[in-house]
Amino acid sequence: MMANGLKEIHIIGGGLAGSEAAWQAAEQGVPVILHEMRPVRKTDAHHTDHLAELVCSNSFRSDDYENNAVGLLHEEMRRMNSLIMAAAEKHKVPAGSALAVDRDGFSAAVTETLENHPLITIERSEIKGLPPAEWDNVIIATGPLTSPALSSAVLELCGEDALAFFDAIAPIIHKESIDFGTAWYQSRYDKGDGADYINLPMTKEQYEDFIHDLNTGEKTDFKEWEKDTPYFEGCMPIEVMAERGPETLRFGPMKPVGLTCPHWDEKPYAVVQLRQDNKLGTLYNMVGFQTKLKYGEQTRIFKKIPGLENAQFARLGGLHRNTFLNSPKVLDGLMRMKADTRLRFAGQITGVEGYVESAAMGLMAGRMAATERKGGTPTPPPATTAFGALINHITGGADAKTFQPMNVNFGLFPPLEGKVYKKERKPAQSRRALEDLASWMDKL
């Protein structure tokens, strides 16, 4: 298909990311072929053949762009003519300060809009294996349920042993919310730089109470199609380890040996360690704390840990089957596979978490692909924007050795310059983001 003298872009996957990518590229005057395997090949999670079907929740989370990072991402997407945000606005339902939608009306609206666009062709078929060589500009937006044939082909191309399947992820905490009157920096036996971890001490009584809470806390149930997914020993849920015996954690991720608490005279009975999770040093991962506890239980139990009484979580732990690229290792700064730059990735397969984040990466991928097709050179948005912060995180800001999916949050943004009071910090970051986005858009 040719239009406006331009060869088409192929987009594989008609979820939120693929739908947004198709819309953005077509709105830039570039023809698009959007490949969606449903209903020819169904998945275990989808129920319709609509594009942009919402599989789980109907919420796009907070719509407060001044005080919430996902709300800011909403606003940035609106300012860039997002199809997903326009459909959400048209089909929103009451949800307080959150943006929630009528899921059927929403996905039907996205489908109808794309079907009626003169530059978009929708093909209902599965792409088995890598796209043919003549497809020289491709966006792969197949999400966490990528078909086995395509997964295997991508694996072979990028040279990874496996796409990053995982069963459990650990919570991530904003560093600024940790109490350093209790916590301290130290590496076990002072290895490395000697202060690579933040440590949180526990007495024997506190540890025993913690184990009791883990054993009795309410857990997340498996979905039917996830029940046969085995645990990986490397990311075993902490409550499963606790079930193996009361001392298991104290001889595992919570062992106190090689650590000296400067705030206590006695040696801690157990220690929780936090590991830096991003280059900015604003986010810390709870080491060994992969969990299937329900969100409310995680907050209740983990805030009992000394030093985390006022913890703010950038991401809570979770348990589900997923597929994503080790993006910091295999993607370049324009979201293209280093081993084959004709292939660009978008959505959850890149390691972003959430509807909005997935759609946002689709928006960026569609814009970048269209720019390339028209002979230009794409430029990512500034890292001070929500778009740029996410792209920076998945393409190099995160540690490839410990990379896990992430929602957008202010911990991914560069710190503000100068002294800013805490209550003004988020609004200031949002103002800076929207100003920098406007400047970047003016240069496009």
Rosetta blueprint (number, residue, H / E / L):
1 M L
2 M E
3 A E
4 N L
5 G L
6 L E
7 K E
8 E L
9 I E
10 H E
11 I E
12 I E
13 G L
14 G L
15 G L
16 L H
17 A H
18 G H
19 S H
20 E H
21 A H
22 A H
23 W H
24 Q H
25 A H
26 A H
27 E H
28 Q L
29 G L
30 V L
31 P L
32 V E
33 I E
34 L E
35 H E
36 E L
37 M L
38 R L
39 P L
40 V L
41 R L
42 K L
43 T L
44 D L
45 A L
46 H L
47 H L
48 T L
49 D L
50 H L
51 L L
52 A L
53 E L
54 L L
55 V L
56 C L
57 S L
58 N L
59 S E
60 F E
61 R E
62 S E
63 D L
64 D L
65 Y L
66 E L
67 N L
68 N L
69 A H
70 V H
71 G H
72 L H
73 L H
74 H H
75 E H
76 E H
77 M H
78 R H
79 R H
80 M L
81 N L
82 S L
83 L H
84 I H
85 M H
86 A H
87 A H
88 A H
89 E H
90 K H
91 H L
92 K E
93 V E
94 P L
95 A L
96 G L
97 S L
98 A E
99 L E
100 A E
101 V E
102 D L
103 R H
104 D H
105 G H
106 F H
107 S H
108 A H
109 A H
110 V H
111 T H
112 E H
113 T H
114 L H
115 E H
116 N L
117 H L
118 P L
119 L L
120 I E
121 T E
122 I E
123 E E
124 R L
125 S L
126 E L
127 I L
128 K L
129 G L
130 L L
131 P L
132 P L
133 A L
134 E L
135 W L
136 D L
137 N L
138 V E
139 I E
140 I E
141 A L
142 T L
143 G H
144 P H
145 L H
146 T L
147 S L
148 P H
149 A H
150 L H
151 S H
152 S H
153 A H
154 V H
155 L H
156 E H
157 L H
158 C H
159 G L
160 E L
161 D L
162 A L
163 L L
164 A L
165 F L
166 F L
167 D L
168 A E
169 I E
170 A L
171 P L
172 I E
173 I E
174 H E
175 K H
176 E H
177 S H
178 I L
179 D L
180 F L
181 G L
182 T L
183 A L
184 W E
185 Y E
186 Q L
187 S L
188 R H
189 Y H
190 D H
191 K L
192 G L
193 D L
194 G L
195 A L
196 D L
197 Y E
198 I E
199 N E
200 L E
201 P E
202 M E
203 T L
204 K H
205 E H
206 Q H
207 Y H
208 E H
209 D H
210 F H
211 I H
212 H H
213 D H
214 L H
215 N H
216 T H
217 G L
218 E L
219 K E
220 T L
221 D L
222 F L
223 K L
224 E H
225 W H
226 E H
227 K L
228 D L
229 T L
230 P L
231 Y L
232 F L
233 E H
234 G H
235 C H
236 M L
237 P L
238 I H
239 E H
240 V H
241 M H
242 A H
243 E H
244 R L
245 G L
246 P L
247 E L
248 T L
249 L H
250 R H
251 F H
252 G L
253 P L
254 M L
255 K L
256 P L
257 V L
258 G L
259 L L
260 T L
261 C L
262 P L
263 H L
264 W L
265 D L
266 E L
267 K L
268 P L
269 Y L
270 A E
271 V E
272 V E
273 Q E
274 L E
275 R E
276 Q E
277 D L
278 N E
279 K L
280 L L
281 G L
282 T L
283 L E
284 Y E
285 N E
286 M E
287 V L
288 G L
289 F L
290 Q L
291 T L
292 K L
293 L E
294 K L
295 Y H
296 G H
297 E H
298 Q H
299 T H
300 R H
301 I H
302 F H
303 K L
304 K L
305 I L
306 P L
307 G L
308 L L
309 E L
310 N L
311 A L
312 Q L
313 F E
314 A E
315 R E
316 L L
317 G L
318 G E
319 L E
320 H L
321 R L
322 N L
323 T L
324 F L
325 L L
326 N L
327 S H
328 P H
329 K H
330 V H
331 L E
332 D L
333 G L
334 L L
335 M L
336 R E
337 M E
338 K L
339 A L
340 D E
341 T E
342 R E
343 L E
344 R E
345 F E
346 A L
347 G H
348 Q H
349 I H
350 T H
351 G L
352 V E
353 E L
354 G L
355 Y H
356 V H
357 E H
358 S H
359 A H
360 A H
361 M H
362 G H
363 L H
364 M H
365 A H
366 G H
367 R H
368 M H
369 A H
370 A H
371 T H
372 E H
373 R H
374 K L
375 G L
376 G L
377 T L
378 P L
379 T L
380 P L
381 P L
382 P L
383 A L
384 T L
385 T L
386 A H
387 F H
388 G H
389 A H
390 L H
391 I H
392 N H
393 H H
394 I H
395 T H
396 G H
397 G H
398 A E
399 D L
400 A L
401 K L
402 T L
403 F L
404 Q L
405 P L
406 M E
407 N L
408 V L
409 N L
410 F H
411 G H
412 L H
413 F L
414 P L
415 P L
416 L L
417 E L
418 G L
419 K L
420 V L
421 Y L
422 K H
423 K H
424 E H
425 R H
426 K H
427 P H
428 A H
429 Q H
430 S H
431 R H
432 R H
433 A H
434 L H
435 E H
436 D H
437 L H
438 A H
439 S H
440 W H
441 M H
442 D H
443 K H
444 L L
